[in-house]
Amino acid sequence: MSELLMNMDGAFEELVHALAIEVKLYTNLDELLKRKQSSIIDGDVESLQSIVHEEQRLIPRIQSATQARELRASTIGALSKLRVKTPSLKELIDLSPSHMSQKLIDFRTQLILSLDRIAHANRENEFLLNSSVDLVRGLVQVLLGTEENEHVHYGGCGDIAEGSRRKSHVDCQI
């Protein structure tokens, strides 16, 4: 029986180590997304290209770290004779030795917060890029006189349809 406990303790130590790596990688991704947002806002194409390249190198490392965590979780699940193939962190916290449970709770919280920040940054970056593309399309339509609507006023908050084709203009706000 003590051999099983030693195996469980070792498996939980490996899980904590895998979680530490995963949290660090997600933190790095979050920082990259913040830099990416600044590059988008500044219109710094060279910096944006560099950041996208860094992102592409980081994603496989995150996937490997996630797989490593899932492997450790599966090992603990098998040692505990759980019915699920890969138990969740919440389930593992309930199984963990008392000296490990707080570390696991902290890492779970950090993972959730990191993923929320990453999702939020991705939504913001998507909005910025889509708004820029829409603005450029609108400006091209105005400059070429190929407006689809009779009159469109391009303001800071989007398109505002109005009534005369002759009064096309762009409202630039700083």
C-alpha positions as CSV (number, residue, x, y, z in Angstrom):
1,M,0.0,0.0,0.0
2,S,2.8,2.4,0.8
3,E,4.2,1.9,-2.7
4,L,0.9,3.1,-4.2
5,L,1.1,6.2,-1.9
6,M,4.6,6.9,-3.1
7,N,3.5,6.5,-6.7
8,M,0.6,8.8,-6.1
9,D,2.8,11.4,-4.4
10,G,5.3,11.2,-7.3
11,A,2.5,11.4,-9.9
12,F,1.1,14.5,-8.1
13,E,4.6,16.1,-8.0
14,E,4.9,15.5,-11.8
15,L,1.4,17.1,-12.3
16,V,2.4,20.2,-10.3
17,H,5.6,20.5,-12.4
18,A,3.6,20.1,-15.6
19,L,1.1,22.7,-14.4
20,A,3.9,25.2,-13.6
21,I,5.2,24.9,-17.1
22,E,1.8,25.2,-18.7
23,V,0.9,28.3,-16.6
24,K,4.2,29.9,-17.6
25,L,3.6,29.3,-21.3
26,Y,0.1,30.7,-21.1
27,T,1.4,33.8,-19.2
28,N,4.0,34.2,-22.1
29,L,1.1,34.0,-24.6
30,D,-0.9,36.6,-22.7
31,E,2.1,39.0,-22.8
32,L,2.5,38.3,-26.5
33,L,-1.1,39.2,-27.2
34,K,-0.8,42.4,-25.3
35,R,2.3,43.3,-27.4
36,K,0.3,42.3,-30.5
37,Q,-2.5,44.6,-29.5
38,S,-0.1,47.5,-29.2
39,S,1.4,46.7,-32.6
40,I,-2.0,46.6,-34.2
41,I,-3.0,50.0,-32.6
42,D,0.4,51.5,-33.6
43,G,0.2,50.0,-37.1
44,D,3.7,48.5,-36.6
45,V,3.6,45.8,-39.3
46,E,7.2,44.6,-38.6
47,S,6.6,44.2,-34.9
48,L,3.3,42.5,-35.7
49,Q,5.0,40.0,-38.0
50,S,7.6,39.2,-35.4
51,I,5.0,38.7,-32.7
52,V,2.9,36.4,-34.9
53,H,6.1,34.4,-35.6
54,E,6.7,34.1,-31.8
55,E,3.1,33.1,-31.3
56,Q,3.5,30.3,-33.9
57,R,6.5,29.0,-32.1
58,L,4.8,29.2,-28.7
59,I,1.5,27.4,-29.6
60,P,3.1,23.9,-30.2
61,R,4.9,24.3,-26.8
62,I,1.6,25.0,-25.1
63,Q,0.0,22.0,-26.8
64,S,2.9,19.8,-25.6
65,A,2.5,21.1,-22.1
66,T,-1.2,20.5,-22.1
67,Q,-0.6,16.9,-23.3
68,A,2.0,16.4,-20.6
69,R,-0.6,17.7,-18.0
70,E,-3.3,15.4,-19.4
71,L,-0.9,12.4,-19.3
72,R,-0.1,13.1,-15.6
73,A,-3.8,13.4,-14.9
74,S,-4.5,10.1,-16.7
75,T,-1.8,8.4,-14.7
76,I,-3.3,9.6,-11.4
77,G,-6.7,8.6,-12.6
78,A,-5.5,5.1,-13.4
79,L,-3.7,4.8,-10.1
80,S,-6.8,5.9,-8.3
81,K,-9.0,3.6,-10.4
82,L,-11.2,6.4,-11.6
83,R,-13.7,5.7,-14.4
84,V,-12.8,8.7,-16.5
85,K,-9.9,8.6,-18.8
86,T,-8.5,12.0,-18.0
87,P,-9.8,13.5,-14.7
88,S,-10.3,17.2,-14.4
89,L,-8.1,19.3,-12.1
90,K,-11.1,19.7,-9.8
91,E,-11.4,16.0,-9.5
92,L,-7.6,15.7,-9.0
93,I,-7.7,18.3,-6.2
94,D,-10.2,16.1,-4.4
95,L,-7.8,13.1,-4.7
96,S,-4.6,14.9,-3.9
97,P,-2.7,14.6,-0.7
98,S,-3.3,17.6,1.6
99,H,0.2,19.1,1.1
100,M,-0.5,19.2,-2.7
101,S,-4.1,20.4,-2.8
102,Q,-3.4,24.1,-2.3
103,K,-0.7,24.1,-5.1
104,L,-3.2,22.4,-7.4
105,I,-5.9,24.9,-6.5
106,D,-3.6,27.8,-7.1
107,F,-2.5,26.4,-10.5
108,R,-6.1,25.7,-11.5
109,T,-7.0,29.3,-10.7
110,Q,-4.0,30.7,-12.6
111,L,-4.9,28.6,-15.6
112,I,-8.5,29.8,-15.6
113,L,-7.4,33.4,-15.3
114,S,-4.8,33.1,-18.0
115,L,-7.2,31.5,-20.4
116,D,-9.8,34.2,-19.7
117,R,-7.3,37.0,-20.3
118,I,-6.2,35.3,-23.5
119,A,-9.7,34.9,-24.8
120,H,-10.4,38.6,-23.9
121,A,-7.3,39.8,-25.7
122,N,-8.1,37.7,-28.8
123,R,-11.6,39.2,-28.9
124,E,-10.2,42.7,-28.6
125,N,-7.6,42.1,-31.3
126,E,-10.2,40.6,-33.6
127,F,-12.3,43.7,-33.1
128,L,-9.4,46.0,-33.8
129,L,-8.4,44.1,-37.0
130,N,-12.0,43.8,-38.3
131,S,-12.7,47.5,-37.6
132,S,-9.5,48.5,-39.5
133,V,-10.5,46.3,-42.5
134,D,-14.0,47.8,-42.5
135,L,-12.6,51.3,-42.3
136,V,-10.2,50.7,-45.2
137,R,-13.1,49.1,-47.3
138,G,-15.2,52.1,-46.5
139,L,-12.5,54.6,-47.5
140,V,-11.9,52.8,-50.7
141,Q,-15.6,52.9,-51.5
142,V,-15.7,56.6,-50.8
143,L,-12.5,57.4,-52.8
144,L,-13.6,55.4,-55.8
145,G,-17.1,56.6,-55.6
146,T,-18.4,53.0,-55.6
147,E,-20.6,53.3,-52.5
148,E,-23.2,50.6,-52.2
149,N,-25.5,52.9,-50.2
150,E,-26.8,56.2,-51.4
151,H,-24.9,57.9,-48.7
152,V,-22.8,56.5,-45.9
153,H,-21.2,58.6,-43.1
154,Y,-18.2,56.7,-41.8
155,G,-17.9,57.7,-38.2
156,G,-15.8,56.6,-35.2
157,C,-18.6,54.1,-34.1
158,G,-19.2,52.5,-37.5
159,D,-21.4,53.2,-40.5
160,I,-24.3,55.6,-40.2
161,A,-26.6,55.4,-43.2
162,E,-28.0,58.8,-44.4
163,G,-29.7,60.0,-47.5
164,S,-27.6,61.7,-50.3
165,R,-24.9,60.1,-52.5
166,R,-23.3,63.5,-53.0
167,K,-22.4,64.0,-49.4
168,S,-19.9,61.2,-48.8
169,H,-17.3,62.0,-46.2
170,V,-15.2,60.4,-43.5
171,D,-15.3,61.4,-39.9
172,C,-11.7,61.0,-38.5
173,Q,-11.6,61.0,-34.7
174,I,-8.4,61.2,-32.8
